[in-house]
Amino acid sequence: MFDPVTRLYLIAAVVTFLAFIVAYSLFISRKIKSYEDYNVAGRNVPVFPLVLTIMGTAIGGSTVLGFTASGYTLGIGRSGRSCPPT
């Protein structure tokens, strides 16, 4: 689907993003001292994690709705080949 150079760039982007998210979560996790801090984020959430949460919710929700719509319009499990007559 993609040429080898584009595939390499995509893999590098995903790995970089994953490393960033893991490093940021480890940095933030040092502030958690009790279950209440974990449960309600210490009642103090910086703007950047809040924006990432909202973006993740929007992207995840739109992906689920998009796949559902594709399944409805194209049929579940459609492989692009025509079905034999019954």
N, C-alpha and C positions, 0 to 999 in steps of 0.2 A: 504494500500500500504506500509506504514512504520509501524514498531512496535512503541508502545507508547513512549519509551525512545528516539528513533530517532526523532519522531515527536516533542517531547519536545525540543530537541536540535535545530531542524530547526526553531521552533517558536521563541526560545530565540535568535537565530542568526539574524533572520529577525527583531525582535523588537529592538535588540541592534543596528543593522545597521541603522534602521529608526531613533532611538533616536540620534545617532551620526550625521546623515545627518541634522536633524532638529537643533541640537545644533550648528553645524558648520555654517549652513546658518544664524542663528540668530547672531552669532559672526561676520560674514562677513557683514551682513546687517547694522551694526553700522557705517560702513565707507561710506555708500551711503548718499550723501547730496543733490543731485539734480537729475533731470531726465537724464542729460547727463552722470552723474556717473553711473546710473543704465543701461543706454543704451549701453555704451561702456566700462563698468567696470572701469571707471576712467583711462583708457588706461594703466592700470597696473594690470595684473593678476598674482598671485603667481602660482608656478608650480603645487602644489597639486590640486587646483580646476581645472586647465587646464587638468591634467591627468584624473581626475574624469569625466570631460566632454567628453574627447575622449573615455574613456572606456564605458561610458553610450551610446554614439552614436554607437560604434562598437557592443556592446551587443544587443542594441535595434534593430539595422539594421540586425544583423545575426538572431535574433529571428524572425523577420518579414519574412526574406527570407526563413528560415527553415520551418515555418508554411506554407508558400506559396508552397514550394516544396512538403511538405507532402500532402497538399490538391491536388496538381496536380497528384502525384503518387498514392495516396490512394483514392482520390475522396473526394469531399466536403461533410461533414456530415456522413462519413462512420463510422458505429458503430462497425464494426468487424463481423457482421452477414452477411450471404449471402442474396442477394436480391431475392425475389421470382421471378420465371420466368414470363415473360409477354407474 
